[in-house]
Amino acid sequence: MAIIPQGGEVTLVHVVREPNSRPEVRLLDSFALENGIHEALQRLRVTRQLKSYVCTTLMGEGEYTVSQLEAPPVPAEERKEALRWVLKEIVSYQVDSACIDVLDIPRAGLPPGRAASVLVVSAAEQAVRARVRAFEEARIPLEALDIPELAQRNVAALLEDENRGLAFLRIDETGMMLTLTFQGELVAVRRGEINSGQLNGRDADQRALVQERLVLELQRSLDNFDRQYSQIPISKVILASHPQVGNLVSELGENIYVPLKEMDLSSVLDFPAMPELNDLQYQARHLLAIGAALRTGEGSA
């Protein structure tokens, strides 16, 4: 069960993954935070019997960092400590007490002779404690504290073509995130400030300028992926935008060399009890919550 407080509401998503079956979304519901997150979680713990589920939530924007670094030449059990001191030159918070996890970038995606790389997720101890405090006070045990990049990775992994990379572009009211995944793993991340509000603005000239910036950003990112990860052939770009941006699929698709498709989770998920998930905008709105509930158990704090 993913429990995601965001934008004045808390969203619950329950996903079941059975062997040899497609993941099934059995619950997706949102509740207004009328009296704050603490009261909402305490109420939902009882009414939704949250103690019966394996629960997870997401860190918020600005509460963590993701850094791509060379894998240190040390045993696996010593990697976190070795990378902790590398992070000292990158982050502004105390690394000796920071929460750190390490994600391997698949070696199959790296050019011959290139050193192995890892993605290091780190957060200040106080940021992690602040995020989980409301859950502790509501007596809701969290098995994991995840990040949006991995939630998006979990959805992208379902949409990949075999032995091909997938670029996934999500745009919402807070900004954009472009991820490259390969063999179900996160390889690279690009974030940007372009958001759906700008793309849907009232001024037609300004909208056109923002869309041109987005096209250029996507072109440059795909070229950069191709240079850095030439062993990974990207088969398609998946777009999820919320609120929906008119003509964005066709506009982007006409200006990049990789096929672009709008996200449709009905091809990879079952949701017989959730007919509203047939709506692509509903899917895009709850993308990260669904992805958090699809967590693989890897790379979570």
FENFEN-V605168 format. One record per helix or strand of 3 or more residues. SS is the DSSP state (~ for helix, > for strand). FROM is the first residue (numbers start at 1). TO is the last residue. Records with the same first field share a line. If there is no record, write none. Layout:
BEGIN
SS = FROM-TO + FROM-TO
END
This chain:
BEGIN
> = 2-6 + 9-16 + 24-32 + 55-58 + 65-70 + 99-104 + 117-123 + 142-146 + 165-172 + 175-182 + 185-192 + 234-241 + 260-262
~ = 37-47 + 50-52 + 76-87 + 107-109 + 125-137 + 148-159 + 196-199 + 204-228 + 248-253 + 265-267 + 275-278 + 280-285 + 287-293
END
